[in-house]
Structure formats: structure tokens, C-alpha cells
Amino acid sequence: MSRAACRRSRRACLGSVIVLSLLARRMWLARDFERSARFSVPDSTSDFAARFRVPVVTSNITEDKSFLLTWKGLTSFRKDYQGLVRYVRPETAIIAVGSSRTCAQVLDVLAALFATLSLREEHEMMLAYGGLIHIHRDKDFVNKTNGKYFDDDIDVWVNGKAMASLVQLEPILFNKFGWTVRLYTVGSYIVFAQILATCGHTPMAKASKVRANEPAVDVYPLSEAYKDDRILLKDLWQGTTFSETMMYPTKPYELISHIATQPIRMQMPAKDEEIMSCLYGNWKVHSKKHARRSLKCATASDESSISNGLENTTAVFTKSTLDFTKEKVL
């Protein structure tokens, strides 16, 4: 805004200054985060990024469609496909660093990841599940009364591009924060991931909750099905389907937590309250119940648009065999 315009409207000028300051802070945080990449980069990082990806469905891709037709989330991971849990970093390095340094707190890691991905085109990461509820209901991830985290993890949804970047950012997470990445893979696909502190963590190559000195960031990849100008999204680990319009465009939310060293500028789904109502019912009431699985949080028109244009794709998103609600939640 010009100086003359500022003189005419101090309020508008102040608003512009605040917006520019927030953008500058976010860019500084992201650049400071990525400058740490000059440190050690294991060969496995680039190898993992090249070998594994999130499946996508289009009228031209048959391999991914075939996988999704038979994929049942955690049940398939443990039994049908014999999925593997892989650390991007060698386990010996994880143990060595975790026992010799202090790891950053999860909120600083989360702030850096959101800031970095926000500057990358078509990279989507947004709060999910319990994290989404606590921000709406409690306005924080931390109980202000006792100073403890509400949950032992913070959940996020990511698209395929963001998932690939999280793998590539592991060297920075490791060297700057003392954190690493654990992937759940089936063949060449990533179906779930956990970003975790090395401090207090003993590597375990099996599907499990993360045990560490800090809550983990649980990453739920969203598989996308394209038809014309519509997209349907499927959480690969939970099995729930979402309309694109429920998720995108994401909206910003700035958290100022009393234990964080800086404000955290996050992203939330476009229709976050509708999503929580679909997953939990009355989410405003405190409950120990986990989100229901294999739901259809998508409009009938969105499902029909995708399914009619893709042979057999209806089964990917609506087939009853995708229901695994009785499985234990990680």
C-alpha cells in the first residue's frame, strides 16, 4: 500500500503491515528450516522418496485402481498385503541421536512443517481427527490446567505431493530437531506415516503407537480419484471417503499455545465442522471414542460423478468390504 493511501486510512495500512509481517515470518521460518538440509543426508532419504508414493486413480491409471479395489486399510496392511514399517533413517543413527541430545517439542516441528509446505505449490497438509477437535473445542493441543498434551499424537491429512516432501524433509527434521520419519508401505505405496522424536524412542518395525518423549505427528495420506473437474478423496489408513469440497480450499488457523516458542500457522479443512460431525457425531461433547472408520463423508453427486466415469471405481470408495471398524485404532 502506498504512503498516501496509508495516510488516508491508518486501519487499512495497519492491516497490510500485519499481513506482510505474518508472511515474512512464515517465509523466514521455512527458509531457516530448509537451511538445515546442508547437514547429513542418508542415501535412504532420496531412495525412499523415489520408490514410494501415494496411489491416485484416473481413467488412465489401472495399477493404482486395482490396488485400491482390494485395499482394506489396517486389515490389509497386516494380513492381505504384509505391509512393512520402514524408518527413513537407519535405526542405529536414531538410537545414537535420541540418547545424546534434546529433541525439539512437537509444536515447533509442526510449525516448521506447515510453514515449509505452505510455500510449495499444490502441497496440502491440514489438521485431522483428534487434533482438529482439540483446536475447535479446547483452542490448543495442550491442557492449560496441567500443561500436558491432550493426545499422544497430532493428526494431519496430506495429499501425495506433501507426503513426498515430508519424506524428503527428513534430513532437516533429524539434524535440526532430532526427529525422523517412519513409513507404512505396501509395495510402492505409502499408506500411513509417523513423524516422531528420536528421544525416548526405541525403533520398532511394526504397526504401533509411537513411544517417545514427544507426541508424534500421525500422517494420513489422501488418495485422489479424478473425473472431469471433480475429485474424491480417500483416507488410506482409516478408509473414509471425503468430497473434495469438504477438504479444499484449506483455511488458515493461527494457534498461540502457551508452551510453544512461536505462533503456529496451520491449515484446516474447508468444511471442518461437517467433517467432524460425520466422523464423530456430536464432537462438541468430550468423549474417548475414536473416529468411526470407512465412512462416506461425501455427497452422493460427488461419488456418482467419479464412479460413473471410472470402470469399477465405485468399489474403491463404497464397497462394504472396506469396512474395518472393529480394528484397533493405533
C-alpha positions as CSV (number, residue, x, y, z in Angstrom):
1,M,0.0,0.0,0.0
2,S,1.3,3.5,-0.9
3,R,2.3,6.1,1.8
4,A,-0.5,8.3,0.5
5,A,-3.1,5.5,0.9
6,C,-1.7,4.8,4.4
7,R,-2.3,8.4,5.4
8,R,-5.9,8.2,4.2
9,S,-6.6,5.0,6.1
10,R,-4.5,4.1,9.0
11,R,-6.6,0.9,9.7
12,A,-6.1,-0.4,6.2
13,C,-2.4,0.4,6.3
14,L,-2.0,-1.4,9.6
15,G,-3.8,-4.4,8.2
16,S,-1.4,-4.6,5.3
17,V,1.6,-4.4,7.6
18,I,0.3,-7.2,9.7
19,V,-0.4,-9.5,6.7
20,L,3.1,-8.7,5.3
21,S,4.7,-9.4,8.7
22,L,3.0,-12.7,9.0
23,L,4.0,-13.7,5.5
24,A,7.6,-12.6,6.2
25,R,7.7,-14.6,9.4
26,R,6.4,-17.7,7.7
27,M,8.9,-17.4,4.9
28,W,11.8,-16.9,7.4
29,L,10.7,-20.0,9.4
30,A,10.5,-22.1,6.2
31,R,13.9,-20.9,4.9
32,D,15.5,-21.4,8.3
33,F,14.1,-24.9,8.4
34,E,15.4,-25.8,4.9
35,R,18.9,-24.3,5.5
36,S,19.5,-27.3,7.8
37,A,19.5,-29.5,4.7
38,R,23.2,-28.9,4.4
39,F,23.8,-31.4,7.1
40,S,24.0,-35.2,6.7
41,V,21.5,-36.7,4.2
42,P,21.3,-40.5,4.2
43,D,21.1,-42.3,0.9
44,S,17.9,-43.8,2.0
45,T,16.1,-40.5,2.0
46,S,16.3,-39.9,-1.7
47,D,15.8,-43.7,-2.3
48,F,12.5,-43.6,-0.3
49,A,11.3,-40.5,-2.0
50,A,11.8,-42.1,-5.4
51,R,10.4,-45.6,-4.5
52,F,7.3,-44.8,-2.6
53,R,4.2,-42.7,-3.3
54,V,0.5,-42.2,-2.6
55,P,-1.8,-44.0,-5.1
56,V,-4.0,-42.0,-7.3
57,V,-7.0,-43.0,-9.5
58,T,-7.6,-41.7,-13.0
59,S,-9.2,-43.2,-16.1
60,N,-5.7,-43.9,-17.4
61,I,-4.1,-45.5,-14.3
62,T,-5.1,-49.1,-13.8
63,E,-2.4,-50.3,-11.4
64,D,-3.4,-48.0,-8.6
65,K,-7.1,-48.7,-9.2
66,S,-6.5,-52.4,-8.8
67,F,-4.7,-51.9,-5.5
68,L,-7.5,-49.7,-4.1
69,L,-10.2,-52.1,-5.1
70,T,-8.8,-54.7,-2.7
71,W,-7.3,-52.4,-0.1
72,K,-8.9,-52.6,3.4
73,G,-6.6,-50.3,5.4
74,L,-5.1,-51.8,8.6
75,T,-6.6,-55.2,7.9
76,S,-4.9,-55.4,4.5
77,F,-1.7,-54.0,5.9
78,R,-1.3,-56.7,8.5
79,K,-2.7,-59.7,6.6
80,D,-3.5,-59.4,2.9
81,Y,-0.5,-57.4,1.8
82,Q,2.0,-58.0,4.5
83,G,2.9,-54.3,4.7
84,L,6.2,-53.1,6.1
85,V,7.1,-50.4,8.6
86,R,10.2,-48.6,7.5
87,Y,12.4,-45.9,9.1
88,V,13.8,-43.4,6.6
89,R,16.9,-43.1,8.9
90,P,19.0,-46.1,10.0
91,E,17.9,-47.4,13.4
92,T,21.4,-47.1,14.8
93,A,21.5,-43.4,14.0
94,I,18.1,-42.9,15.5
95,I,19.2,-44.5,18.8
96,A,22.5,-42.6,18.9
97,V,21.0,-39.2,18.4
98,G,18.0,-39.8,20.6
99,S,20.2,-40.7,23.5
100,S,22.7,-37.9,23.1
101,R,20.6,-34.7,22.6
102,T,17.4,-32.9,23.5
103,C,14.7,-33.2,20.8
104,A,12.5,-30.2,19.8
105,Q,9.0,-30.1,21.0
106,V,6.3,-31.3,18.6
107,L,4.7,-27.8,18.3
108,D,7.9,-26.3,16.9
109,V,8.2,-29.2,14.4
110,L,4.6,-28.8,13.4
111,A,5.1,-25.0,12.9
112,A,8.1,-25.6,10.7
113,L,6.4,-28.2,8.5
114,F,3.3,-26.1,7.9
115,A,5.4,-23.1,7.1
116,T,7.6,-25.0,4.6
117,L,4.8,-26.9,2.8
118,S,2.7,-23.7,2.6
119,L,5.3,-22.2,0.2
120,R,5.2,-25.2,-2.1
121,E,2.6,-25.3,-4.9
122,E,-0.1,-27.9,-4.6
123,H,1.2,-29.2,-1.3
124,E,-1.7,-29.8,1.1
125,M,-1.4,-30.6,4.8
126,M,-4.2,-29.9,7.2
127,L,-5.3,-30.9,10.7
128,A,-7.2,-34.1,11.1
129,Y,-9.2,-36.2,13.6
130,G,-8.3,-35.5,17.3
131,G,-6.1,-32.5,16.5
132,L,-9.0,-30.9,14.7
133,I,-11.3,-31.5,17.6
134,H,-9.0,-30.1,20.2
135,I,-8.4,-26.9,18.2
136,H,-12.1,-26.3,17.9
137,R,-13.1,-27.5,21.4
138,D,-10.1,-26.6,23.5
139,K,-8.3,-24.0,21.3
140,D,-5.0,-25.8,22.0
141,F,-3.3,-29.2,21.8
142,V,-2.2,-28.8,25.5
143,N,-4.3,-28.8,28.6
144,K,-3.8,-25.4,30.2
145,T,-4.6,-26.7,33.6
146,N,-1.9,-29.4,33.9
147,G,0.4,-28.5,30.9
148,K,0.0,-32.0,29.4
149,Y,-0.9,-32.8,25.8
150,F,-4.5,-34.0,25.3
151,D,-3.3,-36.8,23.0
152,D,-0.2,-38.8,22.4
153,D,-0.1,-37.7,18.7
154,I,-1.3,-34.9,16.4
155,D,-3.1,-36.0,13.3
156,V,-2.8,-34.4,9.8
157,W,-4.1,-35.2,6.4
158,V,-1.7,-34.8,3.4
159,N,-2.0,-35.1,-0.4
160,G,0.5,-37.1,-2.4
161,K,2.9,-34.2,-3.1
162,A,3.0,-33.2,0.6
163,M,3.7,-36.8,1.6
164,A,6.6,-37.0,-0.8
165,S,8.0,-33.7,0.6
166,L,7.8,-34.9,4.2
167,V,10.0,-37.8,3.3
168,Q,12.5,-35.5,1.6
169,L,12.5,-33.2,4.6
170,E,13.6,-36.0,7.0
171,P,17.3,-34.9,7.0
172,I,16.2,-31.5,8.2
173,L,13.9,-32.9,10.8
174,F,16.7,-35.1,12.0
175,N,19.5,-32.6,12.1
176,K,17.6,-29.6,13.3
177,F,15.0,-31.1,15.6
178,G,16.2,-34.7,16.4
179,W,13.1,-36.1,14.7
180,T,12.7,-38.7,11.9
181,V,10.0,-40.4,9.7
182,R,8.5,-43.9,9.9
183,L,6.6,-45.1,6.8
184,Y,4.0,-47.8,6.4
185,T,4.4,-49.2,2.9
186,V,2.7,-51.7,0.7
187,G,4.6,-52.4,-2.4
188,S,5.4,-49.0,-3.8
189,Y,2.7,-47.2,-1.9
190,I,2.7,-45.2,1.3
191,V,-0.5,-45.8,3.3
192,F,0.4,-44.2,6.6
193,A,3.3,-42.3,8.2
194,Q,4.5,-41.1,11.6
195,I,6.9,-38.2,12.2
196,L,8.5,-38.8,15.6
197,A,11.1,-37.6,18.1
198,T,14.2,-39.9,18.4
199,C,14.4,-39.0,22.1
200,G,12.9,-41.7,24.2
201,H,12.1,-43.8,21.2
202,T,13.1,-47.4,20.6
203,P,12.8,-48.3,16.8
204,M,10.1,-50.9,16.2
205,A,9.4,-52.2,12.7
206,K,5.7,-53.0,13.3
207,A,2.4,-51.1,13.2
208,S,2.1,-49.4,16.6
209,K,1.7,-46.2,18.5
210,V,4.8,-44.1,18.8
211,R,6.5,-44.2,22.2
212,A,8.8,-41.2,22.6
213,N,9.4,-38.1,24.7
214,E,7.2,-36.0,22.5
215,P,3.8,-36.7,20.8
216,A,4.2,-37.9,17.3
217,V,2.6,-36.4,14.2
218,D,0.5,-39.1,12.6
219,V,0.2,-38.6,8.8
220,Y,-2.9,-39.8,6.9
221,P,-2.3,-39.8,3.1
222,L,-5.3,-38.9,1.0
223,S,-5.7,-40.9,-2.3
224,E,-7.3,-38.9,-5.0
225,A,-9.8,-40.1,-7.7
226,Y,-10.2,-37.7,-10.7
227,K,-13.1,-37.4,-13.0
228,D,-13.7,-34.3,-15.2
229,D,-13.5,-31.4,-12.7
230,R,-14.3,-33.4,-9.6
231,I,-12.1,-35.1,-7.1
232,L,-13.0,-37.7,-4.4
233,L,-10.5,-38.2,-1.5
234,K,-9.9,-41.4,0.4
235,D,-8.0,-41.7,3.7
236,L,-5.9,-44.8,3.0
237,W,-5.5,-45.7,6.7
238,Q,-9.0,-45.0,8.0
239,G,-10.9,-45.9,4.9
240,T,-13.2,-42.9,4.9
241,T,-14.1,-41.1,1.7
242,F,-14.4,-37.3,1.5
243,S,-15.7,-34.9,-1.1
244,E,-13.1,-32.5,-2.4
245,T,-15.2,-29.6,-1.4
246,M,-15.1,-30.7,2.2
247,M,-11.3,-30.5,2.3
248,Y,-10.4,-27.8,-0.2
249,P,-9.6,-25.0,-0.3
250,T,-8.0,-25.3,3.1
251,K,-8.3,-22.4,5.5
252,P,-5.6,-20.9,7.8
253,Y,-5.7,-21.0,11.6
254,E,-3.1,-19.5,13.8
255,L,-2.5,-21.2,17.2
256,I,-0.8,-19.3,20.0
257,S,-0.1,-22.1,22.5
258,H,1.2,-21.2,26.0
259,I,4.0,-23.8,25.6
260,A,5.0,-23.1,22.0
261,T,8.0,-20.9,21.3
262,Q,6.2,-19.2,18.4
263,P,2.7,-18.9,16.9
264,I,1.8,-21.9,14.7
265,R,0.1,-21.0,11.4
266,M,-1.8,-24.2,10.4
267,Q,-4.3,-25.3,7.8
268,M,-7.7,-26.7,8.4
269,P,-10.2,-28.4,6.0
270,A,-12.7,-26.2,4.3
271,K,-15.7,-27.7,6.0
272,D,-14.1,-28.9,9.2
273,E,-17.2,-28.9,11.3
274,E,-19.1,-31.0,8.8
275,I,-16.2,-33.5,8.7
276,M,-16.1,-33.8,12.5
277,S,-19.8,-34.3,12.6
278,C,-19.5,-37.1,10.0
279,L,-16.6,-38.8,11.9
280,Y,-17.7,-38.4,15.5
281,G,-21.3,-37.4,15.6
282,N,-21.6,-34.8,18.5
283,W,-17.9,-33.9,18.6
284,K,-18.5,-31.0,21.0
285,V,-19.0,-33.3,23.9
286,H,-15.9,-34.8,25.4
287,S,-15.6,-38.5,24.7
288,K,-12.9,-41.2,24.5
289,K,-14.4,-42.6,21.3
290,H,-12.2,-42.6,18.2
291,A,-13.4,-41.5,14.8
292,R,-15.5,-44.1,13.0
293,R,-13.9,-45.7,10.0
294,S,-14.8,-46.5,6.4
295,L,-17.4,-43.7,6.3
296,K,-18.7,-41.8,3.4
297,C,-18.3,-38.1,4.2
298,A,-19.0,-37.3,0.6
299,T,-22.1,-36.1,-1.3
300,A,-23.9,-38.6,-3.5
301,S,-23.4,-36.4,-6.5
302,D,-19.6,-36.4,-6.0
303,E,-19.5,-40.2,-5.6
304,S,-21.7,-40.7,-8.7
305,S,-19.6,-38.3,-10.8
306,I,-16.4,-40.2,-10.0
307,S,-17.9,-43.7,-10.1
308,N,-19.7,-43.4,-13.4
309,G,-16.6,-42.2,-15.2
310,L,-14.2,-44.9,-13.9
311,E,-14.8,-48.6,-14.5
312,N,-15.3,-50.4,-11.2
313,T,-14.2,-47.4,-9.2
314,T,-17.4,-47.5,-7.2
315,A,-15.9,-50.4,-5.3
316,V,-12.8,-48.4,-4.4
317,F,-14.9,-45.9,-2.4
318,T,-18.2,-47.7,-1.4
319,K,-17.6,-51.4,-1.3
320,S,-18.7,-52.9,2.0
321,T,-15.6,-55.0,2.3
322,L,-13.7,-51.8,3.0
323,D,-15.3,-51.6,6.4
324,F,-12.8,-52.4,9.2
325,T,-14.4,-50.5,12.0
326,K,-13.6,-53.3,14.5
327,E,-9.8,-52.9,14.1
328,K,-8.0,-51.4,17.0
329,V,-7.0,-47.8,16.4
330,L,-3.3,-47.1,16.5
